[in-house]
Amino acid sequence: MRSFDLIDLGIPLGWRRGGGDWVGVRAALDRRDAIQIIQEAGSTRWQSLLPADSSIYIGFPDYTATTRETTPEPKARIWISPIQRRFAPASALPKVQWHPRVLWVGIGCQRGTPESLIEHAIQKTLRSHHLAEAAIAGIATIDHKADEAGLVKFCDDRRLPLRFFSAEDLNAVTVPNPSAVAKVGTFSVAEAAAILAARTDQSADPLKDSIRVAKTIVRIEGQPGSVTVAIAQADREYTDDLKLI
């Protein structure tokens, strides 16, 4: 595989390029140095494209006197993950990150909640859990919010899909933190919507707990209203109908 192919491996999958020393990693690829790839999310189909003589290896091999000859110490590292990592700028080991779009953000909010509060709530929740905004697949909520202007605008501005689920569908989902009283006809909006969106995207085992961040209520001091945020992780990335490798 040419270095150009590997450095752009996430593009056909709709992944988003994160931070890091892309120049340093490209240089290591051009030199055919040993490159370590650590994948924590997203499709692994790209791995089948690696040639037999590739200098790439995946994961964390156990180093022994024997394996060190075939798996040398890496000279660069590529992360594939929804986690937002921060790399030291002067690191001797250049690192970069790809963010597969696997995070579905469930939202519950009061009628008339402004886009600014929704944006603040999502970004604060992501930062608190070291998750990348670039890894968001889409937003999910109850169908009563189909005309919620602030939520619709937030998604339109970022070209994010917005999925709606009925109260009946939401009530059918087992969530870690149901409300004590059913509101808008359901005991859970944010957590249940996030789980359903991730499940729809991955066709996964319905008993699998995909919640990455339990529901969190976010407010801005001095401003009315609040937003409830929950995040679930899908097994496969959202690709905007792009063809998978």
N, C-alpha and C positions, 0 to 999 in steps of 0.2 A: 504494500500500500504506500503510495507516495505521501510525503508529509502533508501536502495540501489536502488530500482526502481525509486524513486523520484529524487535522486541525479543524476541519469543518464537519466532523462526523455528526454533530447534533442537528445540522440544518435540515436534512430530509425528515427528521423526526419532530420538527417544530420546537426543539429545545432552544433556550435562550442563553446566550453567552454571558457568563458572569465575569467577575474581576480576576485579576492575576497577571502574571508576566507572560503574556501571549508571545511576545518576541523571543523570550528565553526558551519557551517550550518549542516554538517553531525551529529555533536554531538547534536544539537538541535532537529534534526529529530529522532535520537535514543531515546531521552528523551520524544518524542512525545509532544514537545513544540508547541505553536502556530507559524505557519510559514506563512508569507504573500508572495504571488506571484503576481507580477505586470507584466502583459503581454502587450507589445506594438506592437508586430509583430509575424507572424508565425501562424501555425495551432494550434487550440484549442482542437483538438481531444483528446489529452492526459487527458483533464479535466474529460472526461467521465469515466476514469479509477480510479478516486479517490473514495475510499470507503465512505460509509455514515458516519462512525465514524472518518473520517480523521481529523487531527488537522490543516489541510491546509485551508486557505481561500484566495480568489482571489480578487484583487483590493483594493479599499479604502472605506471600509464600514463607515457609519456615526455612531460615537460612542454616545450612550445614556446609561442611567442607565440600560435599558433593554438589549440592544444589546451587551454591554460590557461583560455580563455573557456568551453569546454564541459566541462572537467574541473577545477574550481577546487580550490584547496588544501583538504584535508579538515579538518573541524572536529571529527571523532570517528572512531575506528577500531574495527572489530570483527574479531577474529581467530577463525578456525575451524581448530583445530589440536590434535594430541595433545601438543604442547609446553606445559610449565608456564612461562608467562612471569610475571615480576614487574614491575608497573608502579609508577612513582613516584607516591606519593599526591597530590602537589600539581602534577601535570603539567597544562600548559595544554591539552593534547590528551587528552580523555577516551578511555580504551580499555577494552574488555572482551574476554572470550574465551569461546567455546563449545568443548567437548571432545567431538567425535564418538567413539563407542566403537569404536575400530579396533585396539586393541592386544590381542593374544593372548599371554598369559604362559605359557610352557612351564616346568614344574616337575619336577625330579628330587629325590628326598629319601630318606633312610633310613627304614626302617620305624619307626613310633612317633615321628616328628618332631612336636614340639608346634606348635600353631597360632601361638604367639608367635614362634617362629623363622621360620616361613613368612612371616608378616606382616612381620617385620623384614627378611627377605631381599628381598621384593618391593619394599617401600618404599625400602630403601636403593638398590636397582638403579634404580628410577625416578628418585630424586633425583639419582643420579650422572649420569644422562643427560638430566636436565631434562624428564622426561616426567610427564604428569599422571596421578595415580591415577584421576581421573574418566574418563580415556580408555580404561580397561581394558574390553575386551569380555567376556573370560572367561579361564578357566584351562584348561590342557591338560596331560595327562600320559599315562603308559602305563596300560593297563587293569588291571595288577597293583595299582594304587593306588586302585581303586574303593572300597575299604573303609578307606582311610587317614584315620583320624579327624580329625587336625589339619587336613588339606587340605580334607576335606569340610566341616568346621565353618567354616573360613575363608570358603569360598564361600557357605555357607548364611547366615552372618552378614551378608554383603554382597550377597546375592541375585545372585551371579555364576554363570553357567553353568559347569559342569565337564565337559570333554570328554575321553574316553578313546580311546586308539588301541592296537592290538595291536602286539607287537614286529615282526611281519611288515610291517605298514604303516609303522612307524617306520623300519625298515631300508631301505625303498624310497625314502626321501627323501635327497637329497644335502644334506649340512649342511657349514657352514664348518669346524667343529671336532669331527670324530668322535673317540670314545674309541679308544685303542689296542687295548683289549680289550673284547669285547662283554659287557656286564653286563645282567642280566635279559633276555637274548636279543637285545639291540640295541646298536649302537654309539652311539646318541644317543637320549636321552629328551627333555630340555628343548628343544633346538633343533628336533629333528624334530617334536615335538608342537606347538610354537608355529607352525611352518610349515604343518603339516597343518590346524590349526584356522583359521588365517588363510585358507588356500586353500579350505577347505570353506565358509567364510563368503562368499567373494568369487567362487567359481567361476573362479579366475584361471588364467593361464598357469602350468602346473606348473614351467616352467623359470625363472620369475621369482623372484629372490631377495627374499623379504619380510622377512628378518631385520633388525630394527632394533637389537637389542642381542644380541651373541653371548653364548654361555653364560658365566655368572659364578658362581663358587662363593662362597657367603656363610656365614660362621661367626660365632658370638658367643664372644668370649674367655671361657674358663672354663666354657663349656657344651658338652656333647657334641653330636655330629651336625653336619650341614651341609645346605645347600639349594643346588641348582643352578638358576639362573634364566636364561631366554632370552626375548626378546620379538620377535614378528613383527607386522608391520602389514598389515592387510587393506585392500583397495581400498574396501570399503564397510563402513559401520558395522553393528554388531549392534543390533537394535532391539527385542528382546523380543517379536518378532512384531507390533510396531506397524506400522500401514500407513504406507508411505513416501509422501511428497508426490509 
